[in-house]
Amino acid sequence: MRALTVEKLVPGGYGLARTEEGAVLVRGGLPGEVVRGRPVRRRGALFLEEVEVLSPRPDRYPHPLPPTADLPLVYE
């Protein structure tokens, strides 16, 4: 498992990071964050599982998330 930087948000609430294998979808990853996890190929796409946020954004919502939250981001 190596560190990846989330570039942007994409539909479905995923963060997008890139490796030499291609794009990786990160559930709950926010742009600018550094994450690591286990890449798994599902339905023709690469997803990061067992995600650990190494460098969180300052506006990341503290855990636990409210039950209705889709992204761990503070909304104002």
Backbone as JSON Lines, residues from 0, in Angstrom:
{"i":0,"aa":"M","n":[0.84,-1.17,0.0],"ca":[0.0,0.0,0.0],"c":[0.89,1.23,0.0]}
{"i":1,"aa":"R","n":[0.67,2.09,-0.98],"ca":[1.48,3.3,-1.05],"c":[0.58,4.52,-1.01]}
{"i":2,"aa":"A","n":[1.17,5.65,-0.75],"ca":[0.41,6.89,-0.6],"c":[-0.02,7.43,-1.96]}
{"i":3,"aa":"L","n":[-1.26,7.93,-2.02],"ca":[-1.83,8.55,-3.21],"c":[-2.42,9.9,-2.82]}
{"i":4,"aa":"T","n":[-2.4,10.85,-3.74],"ca":[-3.03,12.15,-3.5],"c":[-4.34,12.21,-4.27]}
{"i":5,"aa":"V","n":[-5.41,12.54,-3.56],"ca":[-6.72,12.69,-4.19],"c":[-6.73,14.0,-4.97]}
{"i":6,"aa":"E","n":[-7.09,13.91,-6.26],"ca":[-7.05,15.09,-7.14],"c":[-8.35,15.88,-7.13]}
{"i":7,"aa":"K","n":[-9.48,15.16,-7.19],"ca":[-10.77,15.84,-7.3],"c":[-11.88,14.89,-6.91]}
{"i":8,"aa":"L","n":[-13.1,15.44,-6.78],"ca":[-14.28,14.62,-6.53],"c":[-14.91,14.25,-7.86]}
{"i":9,"aa":"V","n":[-15.47,13.05,-7.91],"ca":[-16.16,12.59,-9.12],"c":[-17.55,12.1,-8.71]}
{"i":10,"aa":"P","n":[-18.47,11.92,-9.67],"ca":[-19.81,11.46,-9.34],"c":[-19.8,10.19,-8.49]}
{"i":11,"aa":"G","n":[-20.75,10.14,-7.57],"ca":[-20.84,9.0,-6.66],"c":[-20.19,9.28,-5.32]}
{"i":12,"aa":"G","n":[-19.61,10.48,-5.16],"ca":[-18.99,10.82,-3.89],"c":[-17.6,10.26,-3.69]}
{"i":13,"aa":"Y","n":[-16.96,9.86,-4.77],"ca":[-15.6,9.31,-4.69],"c":[-14.57,10.4,-4.94]}
{"i":14,"aa":"G","n":[-13.41,10.26,-4.3],"ca":[-12.25,11.05,-4.65],"c":[-11.5,10.3,-5.74]}
{"i":15,"aa":"L","n":[-10.84,11.02,-6.62],"ca":[-10.09,10.4,-7.71],"c":[-8.6,10.6,-7.48]}
{"i":16,"aa":"A","n":[-7.87,9.49,-7.48],"ca":[-6.4,9.52,-7.41],"c":[-5.9,8.74,-8.62]}
{"i":17,"aa":"R","n":[-4.63,8.88,-8.94],"ca":[-4.08,8.18,-10.11],"c":[-2.83,7.4,-9.74]}
{"i":18,"aa":"T","n":[-2.68,6.25,-10.38],"ca":[-1.47,5.44,-10.28],"c":[-1.05,5.08,-11.7]}
{"i":19,"aa":"E","n":[0.06,4.39,-11.84],"ca":[0.47,3.95,-13.18],"c":[-0.5,2.92,-13.74]}
{"i":20,"aa":"E","n":[-1.32,2.31,-12.87],"ca":[-2.34,1.35,-13.32],"c":[-3.61,2.04,-13.79]}
{"i":21,"aa":"G","n":[-3.74,3.33,-13.5],"ca":[-4.92,4.08,-13.92],"c":[-5.56,4.83,-12.77]}
{"i":22,"aa":"A","n":[-6.8,5.28,-13.0],"ca":[-7.54,6.04,-12.0],"c":[-7.99,5.12,-10.87]}
{"i":23,"aa":"V","n":[-7.97,5.66,-9.65],"ca":[-8.4,4.92,-8.46],"c":[-9.49,5.73,-7.78]}
{"i":24,"aa":"L","n":[-10.62,5.09,-7.46],"ca":[-11.73,5.74,-6.77],"c":[-11.58,5.52,-5.27]}
{"i":25,"aa":"V","n":[-11.67,6.62,-4.5],"ca":[-11.45,6.57,-3.06],"c":[-12.72,7.06,-2.36]}
{"i":26,"aa":"R","n":[-13.46,6.15,-1.71],"ca":[-14.68,6.52,-0.99],"c":[-14.31,7.44,0.18]}
{"i":27,"aa":"G","n":[-14.89,8.64,0.2],"ca":[-14.64,9.58,1.28],"c":[-13.36,10.38,1.14]}
{"i":28,"aa":"G","n":[-12.61,10.17,0.06],"ca":[-11.38,10.94,-0.15],"c":[-11.71,12.34,-0.64]}
{"i":29,"aa":"L","n":[-11.05,13.33,-0.08],"ca":[-11.29,14.72,-0.46],"c":[-10.09,15.28,-1.22]}
{"i":30,"aa":"P","n":[-10.33,16.2,-2.16],"ca":[-9.22,16.77,-2.94],"c":[-8.11,17.31,-2.05]}
{"i":31,"aa":"G","n":[-6.88,16.97,-2.41],"ca":[-5.71,17.43,-1.68],"c":[-5.25,16.5,-0.57]}
{"i":32,"aa":"E","n":[-6.08,15.53,-0.19],"ca":[-5.7,14.61,0.88],"c":[-4.75,13.54,0.37]}
{"i":33,"aa":"V","n":[-3.88,13.09,1.24],"ca":[-2.99,11.96,0.94],"c":[-3.57,10.76,1.67]}
{"i":34,"aa":"V","n":[-3.8,9.68,0.92],"ca":[-4.42,8.47,1.47],"c":[-3.61,7.24,1.07]}
{"i":35,"aa":"R","n":[-3.87,6.16,1.76],"ca":[-3.32,4.88,1.31],"c":[-4.34,3.8,1.64]}
{"i":36,"aa":"G","n":[-4.22,2.7,0.93],"ca":[-5.15,1.6,1.11],"c":[-4.81,0.48,0.16]}
{"i":37,"aa":"R","n":[-5.74,-0.45,0.06],"ca":[-5.53,-1.63,-0.77],"c":[-6.35,-1.48,-2.05]}
{"i":38,"aa":"P","n":[-5.69,-1.4,-3.22],"ca":[-6.44,-1.29,-4.47],"c":[-7.1,-2.62,-4.85]}
{"i":39,"aa":"V","n":[-8.37,-2.52,-5.24],"ca":[-9.16,-3.7,-5.63],"c":[-9.9,-3.36,-6.91]}
{"i":40,"aa":"R","n":[-9.84,-4.26,-7.89],"ca":[-10.56,-4.04,-9.15],"c":[-11.95,-4.66,-9.03]}
{"i":41,"aa":"R","n":[-12.97,-3.8,-9.25],"ca":[-14.37,-4.25,-9.22],"c":[-15.12,-3.58,-10.35]}
{"i":42,"aa":"R","n":[-15.95,-4.33,-11.02],"ca":[-16.8,-3.8,-12.09],"c":[-16.01,-2.98,-13.11]}
{"i":43,"aa":"G","n":[-14.79,-3.4,-13.38],"ca":[-13.97,-2.73,-14.38],"c":[-13.29,-1.45,-13.91]}
{"i":44,"aa":"A","n":[-13.4,-1.15,-12.62],"ca":[-12.77,0.07,-12.08],"c":[-11.88,-0.32,-10.9]}
{"i":45,"aa":"L","n":[-10.95,0.55,-10.57],"ca":[-10.03,0.33,-9.46],"c":[-10.5,1.17,-8.27]}
{"i":46,"aa":"F","n":[-10.76,0.51,-7.13],"ca":[-11.22,1.17,-5.91],"c":[-10.17,0.99,-4.83]}
{"i":47,"aa":"L","n":[-10.07,1.96,-3.93],"ca":[-9.17,1.84,-2.79],"c":[-10.0,1.41,-1.59]}
{"i":48,"aa":"E","n":[-9.61,0.29,-0.96],"ca":[-10.29,-0.21,0.23],"c":[-9.37,-0.1,1.43]}
{"i":49,"aa":"E","n":[-9.95,-0.2,2.62],"ca":[-9.19,-0.08,3.87],"c":[-8.41,1.24,3.85]}
{"i":50,"aa":"V","n":[-9.12,2.31,3.54],"ca":[-8.5,3.63,3.35],"c":[-8.03,4.22,4.67]}
{"i":51,"aa":"E","n":[-6.81,4.7,4.67],"ca":[-6.24,5.44,5.79],"c":[-5.87,6.83,5.27]}
{"i":52,"aa":"V","n":[-6.39,7.86,5.92],"ca":[-6.08,9.23,5.52],"c":[-4.81,9.66,6.24]}
{"i":53,"aa":"L","n":[-3.74,9.86,5.47],"ca":[-2.45,10.23,6.04],"c":[-2.33,11.73,6.27]}
{"i":54,"aa":"S","n":[-2.94,12.51,5.38],"ca":[-2.87,13.97,5.47],"c":[-4.27,14.53,5.2]}
{"i":55,"aa":"P","n":[-5.09,14.71,6.26],"ca":[-6.46,15.18,6.06],"c":[-6.52,16.67,5.76]}
{"i":56,"aa":"R","n":[-7.6,17.08,5.12],"ca":[-7.88,18.5,4.91],"c":[-8.32,19.11,6.23]}
{"i":57,"aa":"P","n":[-8.07,20.41,6.42],"ca":[-8.51,21.04,7.67],"c":[-10.03,21.1,7.81]}
{"i":58,"aa":"D","n":[-10.76,21.03,6.69],"ca":[-12.22,21.07,6.77],"c":[-12.87,19.69,6.73]}
{"i":59,"aa":"R","n":[-12.08,18.65,6.99],"ca":[-12.63,17.29,7.07],"c":[-13.49,17.19,8.33]}
{"i":60,"aa":"Y","n":[-14.67,16.59,8.2],"ca":[-15.59,16.44,9.32],"c":[-15.04,15.4,10.29]}
{"i":61,"aa":"P","n":[-15.07,15.68,11.59],"ca":[-14.57,14.68,12.55],"c":[-15.5,13.47,12.62]}
{"i":62,"aa":"H","n":[-14.95,12.32,12.93],"ca":[-15.77,11.09,13.03],"c":[-16.5,11.06,14.34]}
{"i":63,"aa":"P","n":[-17.61,10.42,14.48],"ca":[-18.33,9.73,13.41],"c":[-19.16,10.72,12.58]}
{"i":64,"aa":"L","n":[-19.38,10.35,11.33],"ca":[-20.18,11.18,10.44],"c":[-21.65,11.09,10.8]}
{"i":65,"aa":"P","n":[-22.41,12.17,10.59],"ca":[-23.85,12.07,10.76],"c":[-24.41,11.04,9.77]}
{"i":66,"aa":"P","n":[-25.49,10.37,10.12],"ca":[-26.02,9.3,9.26],"c":[-26.41,9.76,7.86]}
{"i":67,"aa":"T","n":[-26.7,11.04,7.68],"ca":[-27.12,11.53,6.36],"c":[-25.97,12.08,5.53]}
{"i":68,"aa":"A","n":[-24.77,12.07,6.05],"ca":[-23.63,12.66,5.34],"c":[-23.11,11.73,4.25]}
{"i":69,"aa":"D","n":[-22.85,12.29,3.07],"ca":[-22.27,11.53,1.97],"c":[-20.76,11.69,1.93]}
{"i":70,"aa":"L","n":[-20.27,12.88,2.29],"ca":[-18.84,13.16,2.26],"c":[-18.4,13.69,3.62]}
{"i":71,"aa":"P","n":[-17.18,13.36,4.03],"ca":[-16.68,13.82,5.33],"c":[-16.15,15.25,5.26]}
{"i":72,"aa":"L","n":[-17.01,16.17,4.8],"ca":[-16.61,17.56,4.58],"c":[-17.53,18.46,5.39]}
{"i":73,"aa":"V","n":[-16.98,19.47,6.04],"ca":[-17.79,20.41,6.8],"c":[-18.54,21.3,5.81]}
{"i":74,"aa":"Y","n":[-19.86,21.33,5.92],"ca":[-20.7,22.14,5.04],"c":[-21.06,23.43,5.77]}
{"i":75,"aa":"E","n":[-20.98,24.55,5.05],"ca":[-21.38,25.83,5.65],"c":[-22.31,26.56,4.74]}
